[in-house]
């Protein structure tokens, strides 16, 4: 995956998403099958397990509109080399967490974190997100607490607990 393309697309798409009342959860740019796919994951602004995006998420109409608008912006800026397929998608239940603000919305919830290199002999952690700091997070119930720096995170996702009752609005 070319992370520079994904980062460039994120920076171009972010103002457009904000204008539409959405937020970018993640971007992917990778080869799949016979072609290249640029995927932008979106949710309602402030979405999370208890936020507005969790209640209904982003609609298909919103994704379609955003995809058309973003396609025009990317073409004008020639942000993506060669031919590709643009997909705008919902992040799904176990959404990825990329930036500190996203982590902060999931305080008190279970998250799964995979690190680039082992931290205390492990690369996979699943626990309750206890703290979010400028440089990293603290997971609890592992047993004990485990601090993980953002620079050490390869991937992090919210872990939805399907056994919990639904929150009514």
Secondary structure as UniProt FT lines:
FT   HELIX           3..19
FT   TURN            20..21
FT   STRAND          22..32
FT   TURN            33..34
FT   STRAND          35..44
FT   TURN            45..46
FT   HELIX           52..56
FT   HELIX           60..77
FT   STRAND          85..90
FT   TURN            93..94
FT   HELIX           100..104
FT   TURN            105..108
FT   STRAND          110..119
FT   TURN            120..121
FT   STRAND          122..132
FT   STRAND          136..140
FT   STRAND          146..149
FT   HELIX           150..152
FT   STRAND          153..158
FT   TURN            162..163
//
